[in-house]
Amino acid sequence: MESQMIRPGCLTTHQTARFLGVGLTGLRSIVHRGQLTRAGGTPRQPWYAVADITALAVKRAERKAA
């Protein structure tokens, strides 16, 4: 459910997972490994900064291309 208002420049968990091309479990693993940190929200509905998500996506694409 994505009914809460989020801060500009942030994405919800579902939006972040979709952007990175992973599932929610994959996103949890990424966060657990410290590759992405929460930028706000609540413990059950965190938000992630678009700049951090984009940087991670670029890093993942570079690693995949190598």
Secondary structure, DSSP 4 states (H G I P E B T S, - for coil): ---S---TTEEEHHHHHHHHT--HHHHHHHHHTTSS---EE-SSSEEEEHHHHHHHHHHHHHHHH-
